[in-house]
Amino acid sequence: MSIERRECVKSGNFFVRGGDAACLDWQDMNDWFEAEQRVERAQELFESGRMEDALRELQAALRINPENGEWHFNLGLTLDAMGRYVESVDAFRRAIQLQGEDAEALNVLGVSLLRTDQLDEALRCFERSEQLNPDEASTYINRIELYTRLGEHDQAETMFYLSLQVEESDPRAYFHMGQSLAERGRYERAIWCWQQVLRLEPGDDLVYSKLADSHWALGQRDLAYRCFIQQMRRVPGDTETLLDLGNLLIEMNRTIEAAEKFRRVIELEPSNAEAYYFLGELALKSGHVEAATESLERALKQDPSLPGVRTKLAAIRLDRGDAEGARVLLEQELSLPQLAESSVRLRDELGQLLLQMHLPIESVGVFRKLSEEFPSDPRYLHKWSVGLFIAGDIVGGLRVARRAVRLDGKFAVGMHNLAAASIKLKQFRRAAYWIRRGLRVSPGDKRMRGLRLRLRWVVLKSRVTGVVDRVCGLFVKS
């Protein structure tokens, strides 16, 4: 069982409470015994993994005795294990209403609220749980995940160290702390945390994929590959890991193996749109345009909301001369709500294609958002400025391009564009300044040398025109 599935259950057995036979009349005893038997069967079914059958038994027991808080609690645990978190929230709330507050019930309710993105209420549950029992590690451990979700990583670390003061050997604390560190790009420390999870709970079925992601982010592809293989040995049908492994293999130039992984995903999940998408990408890179089109269209059929598919198909149509068809696909891509959550690579590719299609305003929107997400990366500022220049906003383009050069004093392409825009605005001294800076950074840059020749010609032409205008002015006056 993974760390995430064990969130707040201390005993390893979800059914940790019993029934209550108090206040029943003798005439109701037969019904009560039937309900108790159903709850016992539900526990057995739960432990054997037959969740649907366990749920039916609990629901039948509660129809007999709907006021039993312990059974509502067990109902909540069963629904949680089935991934039906909204319903589990209702069951846990009812259990607390009937039984009163205790630290354990508040913790499991808080976890279900986390799963349904009700973060404020989840936080209140965990804080109240701490008030009731400050020696319960789960009240701190669950807040590591919560604060990570909120992006409040300092608070997450505080909860991590508080949890260790209560219980040093709970793997969940290290698991969630690893997630917080990874989200901040502190991958070495994240790897250490997940290695502690393996030390404390070698059977966890999620941690190897986390380790693989962090090694991959550090450029340690061989280590990432080995971790993905370990994950596949533990969970052979893990399609998410297969997709990640396929993409890693692409980076390792092992495209035949990558394609095998994506086809394996389709065998396991014939409706998996991402697998078709990645197969389409591979086919496109290999020059097999027809095969790429077929895979991409299948991906679109399986999931019309999947970002990136229309961008690839638009590029294919543009290459075939169907500019209008490409334009329609790009407009549809831009309208996808999921676009904002898609990968940086996909959005960058979209922005580039919009520039190629002479849709600069639309490209500006894409690159502006990317530059806001990555304010220290001059490339997105540069591409944003290019969109502004093409759209005719020279002043705005200059402002954004200067920001890119301030971030990277050796960003020669940005200096080239600043010089070209300054020439267009007839700011010749400013243009000469940017050309000199650009040539110092890249003395052999042919484009910058060509721009210097252009500047000399424009300045000469301007001076000649000025002389002619003055001479003509004299004749007019005479």
Rosetta blueprint (number, residue, H / E / L):
1 M L
2 S L
3 I L
4 E H
5 R H
6 R H
7 E L
8 C L
9 V L
10 K L
11 S L
12 G L
13 N L
14 F L
15 F L
16 V L
17 R L
18 G L
19 G L
20 D L
21 A L
22 A L
23 C L
24 L L
25 D L
26 W H
27 Q H
28 D H
29 M H
30 N H
31 D H
32 W H
33 F H
34 E H
35 A H
36 E H
37 Q H
38 R H
39 V H
40 E H
41 R H
42 A H
43 Q H
44 E H
45 L H
46 F H
47 E H
48 S L
49 G L
50 R L
51 M H
52 E H
53 D H
54 A H
55 L H
56 R H
57 E H
58 L H
59 Q H
60 A H
61 A H
62 L H
63 R H
64 I H
65 N L
66 P L
67 E L
68 N L
69 G H
70 E H
71 W H
72 H H
73 F H
74 N H
75 L H
76 G H
77 L H
78 T H
79 L H
80 D H
81 A H
82 M L
83 G L
84 R L
85 Y H
86 V H
87 E H
88 S H
89 V H
90 D H
91 A H
92 F H
93 R H
94 R H
95 A H
96 I H
97 Q H
98 L H
99 Q H
100 G L
101 E L
102 D L
103 A H
104 E H
105 A H
106 L H
107 N H
108 V H
109 L H
110 G H
111 V H
112 S H
113 L H
114 L H
115 R H
116 T L
117 D L
118 Q L
119 L H
120 D H
121 E H
122 A H
123 L H
124 R H
125 C H
126 F H
127 E H
128 R H
129 S H
130 E H
131 Q H
132 L H
133 N L
134 P L
135 D L
136 E L
137 A L
138 S H
139 T H
140 Y H
141 I H
142 N H
143 R H
144 I H
145 E H
146 L H
147 Y H
148 T H
149 R H
150 L H
151 G L
152 E L
153 H H
154 D H
155 Q H
156 A H
157 E H
158 T H
159 M H
160 F H
161 Y H
162 L H
163 S H
164 L H
165 Q H
166 V H
167 E L
168 E L
169 S L
170 D L
171 P H
172 R H
173 A H
174 Y H
175 F H
176 H H
177 M H
178 G H
179 Q H
180 S H
181 L H
182 A H
183 E H
184 R L
185 G L
186 R L
187 Y H
188 E H
189 R H
190 A H
191 I H
192 W H
193 C H
194 W H
195 Q H
196 Q H
197 V H
198 L H
199 R H
200 L H
201 E L
202 P L
203 G L
204 D L
205 D L
206 L L
207 V H
208 Y H
209 S H
210 K H
211 L H
212 A H
213 D H
214 S H
215 H H
216 W H
217 A H
218 L L
219 G L
220 Q L
221 R H
222 D H
223 L H
224 A H
225 Y H
226 R H
227 C H
228 F H
229 I H
230 Q H
231 Q H
232 M H
233 R H
234 R H
235 V L
236 P L
237 G L
238 D L
239 T H
240 E H
241 T H
242 L H
243 L H
244 D H
245 L H
246 G H
247 N H
248 L H
249 L H
250 I H
251 E H
252 M L
253 N L
254 R L
255 T H
256 I H
257 E H
258 A H
259 A H
260 E H
261 K H
262 F H
263 R H
264 R H
265 V H
266 I H
267 E H
268 L H
269 E L
270 P L
271 S L
272 N L
273 A H
274 E H
275 A H
276 Y H
277 Y H
278 F H
279 L H
280 G H
281 E H
282 L H
283 A H
284 L H
285 K H
286 S L
287 G L
288 H L
289 V H
290 E H
291 A H
292 A H
293 T H
294 E H
295 S H
296 L H
297 E H
298 R H
299 A H
300 L H
301 K H
302 Q H
303 D L
304 P L
305 S L
306 L L
307 P L
308 G L
309 V H
310 R H
311 T H
312 K H
313 L H
314 A H
315 A H
316 I H
317 R H
318 L H
319 D H
320 R L
321 G L
322 D L
323 A H
324 E H
325 G H
326 A H
327 R H
328 V H
329 L H
330 L H
331 E H
332 Q H
333 E H
334 L H
335 S L
336 L L
337 P H
338 Q H
339 L H
340 A H
341 E H
342 S L
343 S L
344 V H
345 R H
346 L H
347 R H
348 D H
349 E H
350 L H
351 G H
352 Q H
353 L H
354 L H
355 L H
356 Q H
357 M L
358 H L
359 L L
360 P H
361 I H
362 E H
363 S H
364 V H
365 G H
366 V H
367 F H
368 R H
369 K H
370 L H
371 S H
372 E H
373 E H
374 F L
375 P L
376 S L
377 D L
378 P H
379 R H
380 Y H
381 L H
382 H H
383 K H
384 W H
385 S H
386 V H
387 G H
388 L H
389 F H
390 I H
391 A H
392 G L
393 D L
394 I H
395 V H
396 G H
397 G H
398 L H
399 R H
400 V H
401 A H
402 R H
403 R H
404 A H
405 V H
406 R H
407 L H
408 D L
409 G L
410 K L
411 F L
412 A H
413 V H
414 G H
415 M H
416 H H
417 N H
418 L H
419 A H
420 A H
421 A H
422 S H
423 I H
424 K H
425 L L
426 K L
427 Q L
428 F H
429 R H
430 R H
431 A H
432 A H
433 Y H
434 W H
435 I H
436 R H
437 R H
438 G H
439 L H
440 R H
441 V H
442 S L
443 P L
444 G L
445 D L
446 K H
447 R H
448 M H
449 R H
450 G H
451 L H
452 R H
453 L H
454 R H
455 L H
456 R H
457 W H
458 V H
459 V H
460 L H
461 K H
462 S H
463 R H
464 V H
465 T H
466 G H
467 V H
468 V H
469 D H
470 R H
471 V H
472 C H
473 G H
474 L H
475 F H
476 V H
477 K H
478 S L
